[in-house]
Amino acid sequence: MSAMFELGAGCGLFAAAFASATLLPGGSELWLAVLMQQQPEQLWYWWSLATLGNTLGSLTTFGLGVWLSGRWGAARFDKRGQQRALAWLRRYGPWSLLLAWLPVVGDGLCLLAGWLRCGWPSACVLIALGKGVRYLLVAGIVSLI
C-alpha cells in the first residue's frame, strides 16, 4: 500500500480512537481490525496510533473534569454510570483508570478522575497502559481470524 494510504488511514484511526475516548461515539476497534487485515506487518504502527489517540482523548476528558471541578458539585454526577465511576475512583483511586477503556464507565472514570484532581502523571500512565493492553488484545484476536 502507498504511503498516502498509510497516512490517511493512520489519521482516520487516530481520529476515531481520539473521538471514542471522549464523550463522542467512535469505533476505533473496527478501524484497527480493518487496517490490521489490510496491513498486518504494520501492527505496531496501527497499535501506537490507536493507543495514542485513545489516550489523548481520555486525557482531554480528564482535563475537562479538572476544569469542571471548580464549577460543579458532586450532586451534578447523578447518572448511574457516573455514580459507579465515582464509587470506583473513591475506593481504588487512580488505579481505576486502568479501566478507562470500558464503554460508558470509562469516560466517566476519566472525567471524574480529573474532577477529583487525581495526579496527572499517574493518570497518563494508567490510562495509556489500559488502552494499550486493550488494543493489543484486539490485535491478537484479529491476527487469529
Backbone as CSV, one residue per row, in Angstrom:
resi,resn,N_x,N_y,N_z,CA_x,CA_y,CA_z,C_x,C_y,C_z
1,MET,0.843,-1.184,0.000,0.000,0.000,0.000,0.886,1.244,0.000
2,SER,0.327,2.296,-0.463,1.109,3.516,-0.611,1.258,4.261,0.720
3,ALA,2.241,5.137,0.730,2.464,5.963,1.909,1.278,6.882,2.164
4,MET,0.628,7.325,1.086,-0.547,8.193,1.238,-1.688,7.431,1.918
5,PHE,-1.854,6.151,1.555,-2.876,5.338,2.204,-2.579,5.229,3.695
6,GLU,-1.321,4.913,4.018,-0.946,4.769,5.423,-1.173,6.054,6.203
7,LEU,-0.836,7.176,5.598,-1.038,8.462,6.267,-2.526,8.725,6.485
8,GLY,-3.313,8.563,5.435,-4.753,8.808,5.549,-5.425,7.840,6.506
9,ALA,-5.083,6.563,6.388,-5.659,5.559,7.275,-5.222,5.795,8.713
10,GLY,-3.964,6.179,8.888,-3.462,6.463,10.227,-4.175,7.650,10.860
11,CYS,-4.401,8.691,10.070,-5.134,9.858,10.589,-6.564,9.479,10.964
12,GLY,-7.182,8.644,10.128,-8.543,8.184,10.426,-8.595,7.355,11.691
13,LEU,-7.639,6.450,11.852,-7.582,5.619,13.046,-7.354,6.480,14.285
14,PHE,-6.406,7.408,14.205,-6.127,8.303,15.331,-7.376,9.097,15.708
15,ALA,-8.061,9.663,14.705,-9.263,10.465,14.965,-10.372,9.619,15.583
16,ALA,-10.573,8.411,15.062,-11.609,7.532,15.612,-11.272,7.143,17.048
17,ALA,-9.994,6.855,17.305,-9.570,6.484,18.656,-9.726,7.658,19.613
18,PHE,-9.353,8.850,19.161,-9.495,10.045,19.999,-10.959,10.283,20.328
19,ALA,-11.808,10.280,19.296,-13.238,10.565,19.491,-13.898,9.533,20.399
20,SER,-13.535,8.268,20.233,-14.187,7.238,21.038,-13.764,7.285,22.503
21,ALA,-12.706,7.992,22.816,-12.264,8.120,24.206,-12.832,9.358,24.877
22,THR,-13.486,10.205,24.116,-14.147,11.368,24.698,-15.614,11.010,24.870
23,LEU,-16.435,11.965,25.083,-17.857,11.701,25.242,-18.549,11.473,23.900
24,LEU,-17.791,11.492,22.806,-18.331,11.239,21.476,-18.265,9.748,21.163
25,PRO,-19.179,9.265,20.303,-19.084,7.849,19.915,-17.962,7.650,18.891
26,GLY,-17.438,6.455,18.840,-16.390,6.138,17.873,-16.233,4.634,17.769
27,GLY,-15.563,4.188,16.741,-15.379,2.763,16.522,-13.946,2.424,16.201
28,SER,-13.043,2.772,17.080,-11.622,2.600,16.780,-11.209,1.138,16.689
29,GLU,-11.866,0.249,17.409,-11.520,-1.171,17.326,-11.778,-1.705,15.926
30,LEU,-12.868,-1.280,15.327,-13.180,-1.708,13.963,-12.144,-1.166,12.977
31,TRP,-11.778,0.109,13.121,-10.727,0.702,12.284,-9.442,-0.107,12.399
32,LEU,-9.052,-0.402,13.640,-7.822,-1.151,13.871,-7.900,-2.534,13.226
33,ALA,-9.028,-3.206,13.380,-9.193,-4.543,12.811,-9.081,-4.523,11.290
34,VAL,-9.727,-3.567,10.658,-9.677,-3.463,9.196,-8.254,-3.182,8.726
35,LEU,-7.595,-2.239,9.357,-6.233,-1.895,8.952,-5.261,-3.049,9.195
36,MET,-5.479,-3.777,10.268,-4.614,-4.933,10.514,-4.834,-6.040,9.490
37,GLN,-6.067,-6.189,9.027,-6.338,-7.178,7.990,-5.646,-6.778,6.690
38,GLN,-5.612,-5.480,6.403,-5.002,-4.993,5.162,-3.486,-4.942,5.245
39,GLN,-2.955,-4.610,6.408,-1.503,-4.476,6.573,-1.059,-5.037,7.922
40,PRO,-1.077,-6.348,8.079,-0.695,-6.926,9.369,0.757,-6.655,9.750
41,GLU,1.597,-6.401,8.771,3.007,-6.110,9.077,3.188,-4.752,9.747
42,GLN,2.156,-3.935,9.725,2.196,-2.605,10.353,1.534,-2.603,11.738
43,LEU,1.475,-3.762,12.373,0.804,-3.903,13.665,1.190,-2.804,14.645
44,TRP,2.479,-2.587,14.844,2.922,-1.628,15.864,2.598,-0.195,15.472
45,TYR,2.598,0.109,14.203,2.205,1.443,13.730,0.736,1.701,14.052
46,TRP,-0.125,0.750,13.669,-1.560,0.926,13.906,-1.846,0.927,15.408
47,TRP,-1.195,0.017,16.140,-1.406,-0.055,17.582,-1.019,1.259,18.263
48,SER,0.138,1.814,17.880,0.595,3.045,18.529,-0.320,4.220,18.213
49,LEU,-0.817,4.311,16.986,-1.739,5.402,16.653,-3.048,5.286,17.427
50,ALA,-3.583,4.061,17.498,-4.837,3.861,18.227,-4.644,4.146,19.717
51,THR,-3.565,3.639,20.288,-3.307,3.840,21.714,-3.079,5.317,22.027
52,LEU,-2.279,5.982,21.206,-2.015,7.406,21.436,-3.291,8.232,21.296
53,GLY,-4.034,8.016,20.236,-5.272,8.775,20.035,-6.265,8.551,21.152
54,ASN,-6.440,7.293,21.545,-7.399,6.969,22.595,-6.954,7.521,23.940
55,THR,-5.655,7.455,24.218,-5.128,8.002,25.471,-5.306,9.516,25.509
56,LEU,-4.973,10.192,24.422,-5.130,11.651,24.393,-6.595,12.065,24.500
57,GLY,-7.487,11.272,23.922,-8.916,11.547,24.077,-9.350,11.436,25.524
58,SER,-8.883,10.400,26.210,-9.220,10.238,27.627,-8.603,11.339,28.480
59,LEU,-7.398,11.762,28.124,-6.774,12.850,28.875,-7.492,14.177,28.628
60,THR,-8.092,14.328,27.463,-8.929,15.502,27.204,-10.140,15.491,28.123
61,THR,-10.758,14.319,28.257,-11.890,14.179,29.171,-11.443,14.418,30.608
62,PHE,-10.264,13.914,30.970,-9.676,14.156,32.289,-9.528,15.665,32.507
63,GLY,-8.972,16.375,31.526,-8.803,17.825,31.619,-10.126,18.552,31.765
64,LEU,-11.147,18.064,31.082,-12.484,18.638,31.226,-12.962,18.465,32.669
65,GLY,-12.654,17.317,33.256,-13.016,17.085,34.654,-12.316,18.049,35.591
66,VAL,-11.043,18.322,35.329,-10.308,19.302,36.138,-10.982,20.663,36.031
67,TRP,-11.339,21.044,34.807,-11.988,22.338,34.582,-13.336,22.406,35.297
68,LEU,-14.090,21.302,35.247,-15.413,21.279,35.881,-15.344,21.228,37.405
69,SER,-14.212,20.807,37.939,-14.111,20.626,39.388,-14.396,21.909,40.160
70,GLY,-14.095,23.037,39.596,-14.370,24.305,40.271,-15.765,24.833,40.002
71,ARG,-16.527,24.138,39.150,-17.833,24.649,38.749,-18.997,23.748,39.141
72,TRP,-18.728,22.464,39.388,-19.800,21.511,39.684,-19.561,20.838,41.018
73,GLY,-20.631,20.611,41.746,-20.561,19.794,42.957,-20.848,18.341,42.612
74,ALA,-20.666,17.463,43.557,-20.863,16.028,43.336,-22.301,15.698,42.959
75,ALA,-23.256,16.521,43.368,-24.657,16.253,43.056,-24.927,16.279,41.550
76,ARG,-24.070,16.939,40.771,-24.254,17.011,39.321,-23.978,15.675,38.642
77,PHE,-23.261,14.791,39.298,-22.949,13.477,38.738,-23.999,12.489,39.236
78,ASP,-25.178,12.555,38.625,-26.301,11.789,39.130,-26.671,10.570,38.277
79,LYS,-26.010,10.369,37.155,-26.322,9.213,36.322,-25.700,7.966,36.923
80,ARG,-26.304,6.827,36.621,-25.853,5.562,37.216,-24.382,5.266,36.897
81,GLY,-23.980,5.418,35.647,-22.594,5.168,35.258,-21.639,6.118,35.952
82,GLN,-22.060,7.376,36.113,-21.217,8.358,36.789,-21.059,8.007,38.267
83,GLN,-22.136,7.570,38.887,-22.072,7.182,40.294,-21.187,5.959,40.486
84,ARG,-21.279,4.997,39.554,-20.430,3.808,39.633,-18.964,4.192,39.479
85,ALA,-18.684,5.060,38.504,-17.302,5.504,38.289,-16.778,6.265,39.504
86,LEU,-17.602,7.104,40.081,-17.197,7.869,41.264,-16.903,6.926,42.434
87,ALA,-17.730,5.910,42.602,-17.502,4.936,43.681,-16.195,4.177,43.448
88,TRP,-15.927,3.764,42.213,-14.673,3.066,41.896,-13.482,3.952,42.200
89,LEU,-13.561,5.210,41.772,-12.435,6.123,41.996,-12.199,6.389,43.473
90,ARG,-13.245,6.529,44.210,-13.083,6.778,45.642,-12.535,5.545,46.355
91,ARG,-12.905,4.371,45.876,-12.442,3.140,46.522,-11.035,2.749,46.097
92,TYR,-10.754,2.785,44.785,-9.483,2.287,44.260,-8.509,3.382,43.833
93,GLY,-8.931,4.617,43.858,-8.062,5.720,43.481,-7.690,5.686,42.009
94,PRO,-6.535,6.229,41.665,-6.123,6.310,40.259,-6.023,4.953,39.563
95,TRP,-5.846,3.862,40.331,-5.755,2.534,39.713,-7.008,2.207,38.898
96,SER,-8.118,2.857,39.226,-9.357,2.667,38.466,-9.179,3.048,37.009
97,LEU,-8.231,3.934,36.740,-8.039,4.407,35.371,-7.504,3.330,34.434
98,LEU,-7.056,2.207,34.975,-6.714,1.068,34.121,-7.944,0.572,33.362
99,LEU,-9.126,0.920,33.871,-10.384,0.519,33.243,-10.992,1.630,32.397
100,ALA,-10.223,2.634,32.058,-10.725,3.762,31.270,-11.161,3.336,29.873
101,TRP,-10.783,2.154,29.432,-11.156,1.662,28.106,-12.578,1.109,28.066
102,LEU,-13.191,0.891,29.225,-14.530,0.313,29.258,-15.561,1.242,28.626
103,PRO,-16.512,0.683,27.887,-17.595,1.516,27.349,-18.404,2.133,28.492
104,VAL,-18.921,3.297,28.288,-19.776,4.068,29.188,-19.036,4.465,30.467
105,VAL,-18.589,3.517,31.259,-17.952,3.808,32.543,-16.585,4.466,32.352
106,GLY,-15.857,4.081,31.304,-14.506,4.597,31.094,-14.459,6.103,30.938
107,ASP,-15.387,6.662,30.166,-15.434,8.116,30.008,-15.705,8.791,31.343
108,GLY,-16.619,8.209,32.099,-16.931,8.748,33.417,-15.752,8.678,34.375
109,LEU,-14.993,7.585,34.294,-13.807,7.455,35.143,-12.816,8.579,34.869
110,CYS,-12.571,8.841,33.607,-11.609,9.900,33.248,-12.111,11.274,33.664
111,LEU,-13.373,11.549,33.409,-13.956,12.837,33.785,-13.893,13.037,35.300
112,LEU,-14.315,12.017,36.031,-14.343,12.136,37.484,-12.949,12.113,38.104
113,ALA,-12.006,11.405,37.480,-10.625,11.434,37.981,-10.062,12.845,37.885
114,GLY,-10.374,13.530,36.798,-9.964,14.925,36.685,-10.683,15.795,37.697
115,TRP,-11.970,15.547,37.862,-12.776,16.316,38.807,-12.252,16.133,40.232
116,LEU,-11.805,14.901,40.561,-11.245,14.622,41.883,-9.782,15.039,41.996
117,ARG,-9.232,15.548,40.893,-7.842,16.004,40.843,-6.837,14.885,41.139
118,CYS,-7.104,13.705,40.545,-6.118,12.621,40.636,-4.836,13.102,39.974
119,GLY,-3.716,12.586,40.370,-2.434,13.025,39.829,-2.330,12.837,38.322
120,TRP,-1.914,13.885,37.646,-1.792,13.878,36.184,-0.812,12.818,35.684
121,PRO,0.406,12.722,36.245,1.355,11.719,35.727,0.840,10.287,35.869
122,SER,0.272,9.970,37.027,-0.225,8.602,37.200,-1.432,8.359,36.298
123,ALA,-2.265,9.363,36.099,-3.413,9.216,35.198,-2.936,8.915,33.779
124,CYS,-1.931,9.628,33.315,-1.389,9.395,31.964,-0.911,7.960,31.801
125,VAL,-0.123,7.508,32.749,0.459,6.164,32.666,-0.628,5.093,32.734
126,LEU,-1.525,5.206,33.694,-2.543,4.174,33.881,-3.541,4.128,32.733
127,ILE,-3.946,5.278,32.241,-4.858,5.305,31.098,-4.180,4.689,29.882
128,ALA,-2.945,5.105,29.596,-2.228,4.584,28.428,-2.011,3.073,28.541
129,LEU,-1.692,2.604,29.722,-1.467,1.174,29.924,-2.741,0.373,29.643
130,GLY,-3.840,0.799,30.214,-5.114,0.106,29.987,-5.530,0.118,28.530
131,LYS,-5.393,1.259,27.901,-5.775,1.384,26.483,-4.850,0.551,25.601
132,GLY,-3.553,0.591,25.886,-2.598,-0.178,25.092,-2.858,-1.669,25.162
133,VAL,-3.135,-2.161,26.357,-3.425,-3.588,26.519,-4.703,-3.956,25.774
134,ARG,-5.715,-3.113,25.865,-6.966,-3.383,25.152,-6.721,-3.502,23.651
135,TYR,-5.958,-2.561,23.064,-5.692,-2.624,21.622,-4.804,-3.819,21.266
136,LEU,-3.919,-4.234,22.156,-3.143,-5.451,21.914,-4.048,-6.677,21.873
137,LEU,-5.039,-6.712,22.739,-5.998,-7.814,22.715,-6.794,-7.823,21.417
138,VAL,-7.225,-6.647,20.973,-7.945,-6.554,19.699,-7.043,-7.050,18.571
139,ALA,-5.782,-6.594,18.570,-4.836,-7.007,17.530,-4.618,-8.525,17.575
140,GLY,-4.523,-9.084,18.772,-4.327,-10.522,18.894,-5.510,-11.306,18.362
141,ILE,-6.705,-10.835,18.657,-7.912,-11.507,18.162,-7.984,-11.424,16.655
142,VAL,-7.682,-10.248,16.100,-7.709,-10.077,14.648,-6.693,-10.988,13.979
143,SER,-5.528,-11.123,14.582,-4.488,-11.960,13.970,-4.859,-13.429,13.981
144,LEU,-5.754,-13.837,14.877,-6.215,-15.224,14.925,-7.277,-15.524,13.878
145,ILE,-7.909,-14.496,13.393,-9.015,-14.681,12.427,-8.473,-14.949,11.049
